Amino acid sequence: MVTVRDAFPGFSVDDVEAAREFYGTRLGLPVGDEPGAGALRVTLPSGQGVFIYPKPNHEPASFTILNLVVDDIDRAVDELNAAGVVTKIYTAPDDFGTDERGIARGSQTGQGPDIAWFTDPAGNVLSVLTA
């Protein structure tokens, strides 16, 4: 069996500087350079690091790569929208029951958390959700 000392998630982007601005400025997460890699390390509120690396032939993930837990979904969506982040990214028939602001209210239907999806500049899907 392999002895794992640590683990961390990672994903690719096509523009590291656009990712730096998005994750650092628009989402307000601490962002630093990953030494020698031309990549970034984003630190999540839990202290976990996420490795974001450049990939010239990057293809956006077709699934949610990062879920950000918030206390108030409406406030989080308002703040994202004010920062220029579009939260209404799904449309019928794949809208997951989202309202006009892009929020799926799972707590009201018993089908999961309240959640809103959006994309980073590289097209990767992220979400804010209540848990």
C-alpha positions, 0 to 999 in steps of 0.5 A, spaced: 500 500 500 502 507 498 503 511 504 500 518 502 503 524 506 498 529 503 494 530 498 491 536 494 486 538 488 488 541 482 486 543 475 488 547 469 486 553 466 488 557 459 491 563 462 494 564 469 494 571 470 486 571 469 485 566 474 490 570 479 485 576 478 478 571 478 480 567 484 484 573 488 480 579 486 473 576 484 472 571 489 477 574 495 481 567 496 489 568 497 493 566 491 500 565 491 505 563 486 507 556 485 515 556 485 518 553 479 511 551 476 508 557 472 502 556 476 498 558 482 496 556 489 489 558 492 488 557 499 481 555 501 478 557 508 480 550 511 487 551 509 487 546 503 491 549 497 488 548 490 494 547 485 492 551 478 496 550 473 497 552 465 495 548 460 496 550 453 490 545 450 486 546 456 479 544 456 474 546 461 471 541 466 464 539 464 463 538 472 463 542 478 471 542 480 470 547 486 464 548 491 464 554 495 460 553 502 457 560 504 452 562 509 447 566 505 446 564 498 442 570 496 448 574 498 453 570 495 450 571 488 449 578 489 456 579 491 458 575 485 454 578 480 456 585 483 463 583 481 461 581 474 461 573 475 455 570 471 451 565 476 445 564 471 449 559 466 444 553 465 438 554 461 432 549 460 432 543 459 439 543 463 437 548 468 437 544 474 431 548 477 434 554 477 431 561 478 432 567 474 438 569 478 441 562 477 440 559 484 437 552 485 433 552 491 434 544 493 432 546 501 425 548 498 424 541 494 428 536 499 433 535 493 440 538 496 443 544 498 441 551 495 446 552 490 448 557 484 453 555 479 458 559 475 465 559 471 472 561 472 475 565 466 477 558 463 470 555 463 471 551 469 465 550 473 464 552 480 459 553 485 457 557 491 452 553 496 449 552 503 451 546 507 
